[in-house]
């Protein structure tokens, strides 16, 4: 199984145990509003202005373990995962009801599942939550909405984390586990085995995070059986994991590496109890549904009541401020680029085999024009710079298709280190002369270990790839080498160009040849002589033509330019990644993509 | 090529299951002074395949490193200096990288590894 297939399987496995992640569950505006409200509410809490124990400050005992978080609670008070009905907290405020409404509108939960309680956890960098099963007095599903940053959640059975310490590199270690990154604006819906059999935990966060966990208290009078069944079930698993942890600790402390898994029999027994509980619960729910239908007939019902939650297709926000104010035109070209002739693009036998068109009209062209190319490209594009600047310092960065290395100084400026690669040896030689750490490698077949780089740059590479399959393979490779939770920036030339834009190119179709004039630098040498000389260089392209007027040798670069929406759609093939932003910048379509599994 | 790059490199030729770590056959090395960045070094530690790194440092003469990352690595100045030197200050200028499984050789010329594969290898 390939790495990508394994990751798809994890996404499927999450869903199959009842943990479904909806990306873009709330809009950017809703996210920002919820974040702002939470910050203001925290201020009120710190000033003692909130009802009862709505605001919980940082308990010193936990603070010592970095585990402690400042909390806000509405609807129901819990402490260390225990419900205490006698403690007074505020009821759900409008700001949070708005979020619940958004979740219903997005189909994350149904109207029936509407939550009446919310716990807000405030994480500062390094804070974490140990493995736990949520209190059974709350109905399933419960939903966690993530704000401010993308952070990991691990699901597992009897995970062991270092006592009170920070697990290495933010990873939970030991035990069977599934790791998923929860991006900002996502909603993680947990029910079934994911809620009752599996523990979940948050490894130390790399940046500030706020989570809103919505739950519904089960009504103690009508659902006693269900509560009892769920309690029994979660208790059983809790006890099992406690026991397992105890044993594991002994094993670990006696310095042996042996591993004792939770036995299949134990899981089977607990599952029987779970199934019984589920049947009971379903019976209760049917009863409730009937009741609701009766009420519906009486006419007092919301329109979304029949909506069932489902995995929603990726919602990509295509518009940015730049785009809204920008005029995309298809007229008035400065330089026209011809559509490639029919049969020009050769279909390679295998996706990883570089087609002739890419070798002759991309790789070899860059090799021969490298010096002149370098002369006019000395710094990263402003959009790329902005992306690099918002990444943490001390990062390890893959610059894939690094060209002459123009992005690397910005990476270094931010206190990070880049490893560059390009398939053009001519360009890589220039990088080496600049002192960068680089190698000659194919972006469709990267010679790197998986899950290593903190982030990756893939700038102006995709528009030289000649088939849809290879484009997907290329983005898959870049995302493969990025760590889970890491992000990559992709830029590719757009079909839609701005009037009077920087490049001034005008494309007649999506697959085009873009001429590059390699100037004749030596006095007294004719373009014809120079073409002759260049054609004798080892590995040179054979299609160069002398241009006496411009005193240059003209080479044709193959480009596939992207239409709006085409770039983010490539990532549909990677359900283990999420497109966090998709926008237009100076003649390019761009995507910021995060690896979530 | 420095060990920073080498520790990430794996042979990805067709049919190779475990192309890591690549053996380094050294012809020529060069040393440079590189700015010490403790934050980056500590951040890199969990990313390293440590046994491969220790072995590679020996292969290219970049010094002896402990067989395991010490518990106090983040604050152990002496260790971090040794790590820094082996990771970032010794360059393999000329040599060969050899796949441990297939024996496929990748040349390093003027400090640049060429990892491109032929059509029949992908």
Interface residues (C-beta under 8 A of the other chain):
Chain A: X168 X169 X171 X350 X352 X353 X354 X393 X394 X395 X396 X415 X416 X417 X419 X421 X423 X425 X428 X429 X432 X437 X438 X439 X440 X441 X442 X445 X446 X447 X448 X449 X452 X454 X483
Chain B: X1 X2 X4 X5 X8 X9 X10 X11 X12 X20 X37 X39 X40 X42 X43 X44 X46 X47 X49 X110 X111 X112 X113 X114 X115 X116 X117 X119 X122
